């Protein structure tokens, strides 16, 4: 099994947030940035980056969930058991990148599950900015993320 990740190229992201609306609609049938499992961060209206679950190898969100509502499926994707989730927020607190959100209506967490291997956010983005892509392999993804980290660090310094 080859792990898959969603990567955002900050040089291409336009902050249109269509990825967020596509995600929220596919998952909840509502167009709401509050219900999206992907977030677009905006730094001074110059640099934009979409973030979503990185599927950490030793995911603290899974470890610290007191109700054991977070597990991995056969593809290694972290999934939420909505029946078991109590909405306590421990996973949100322990997510190292802030990629977990709380559904304001259902009071359960939402985590990117890669849309069963065919991410809607990537499909929508490819029609406009083409900033999102699916990367296969944790090592390849880590290299791309490192490159983006260096680029962001340069802008901050």
Secondary structure, DSSP 8 states (H G I E B T S, - for coil): ---EEEEE-TTT--S--HHHHHHHHHHHSS--GGG-S-EEEEETTTEEEEE-----TT-HHHHH-TT--EEE-TTS-EEE-TTT-----HHHHH-TT---EE-TTT--EE---GGGGS-HHHHHHHTTT--EEEEESHHHHHHHHHHHHHHHHHHH-
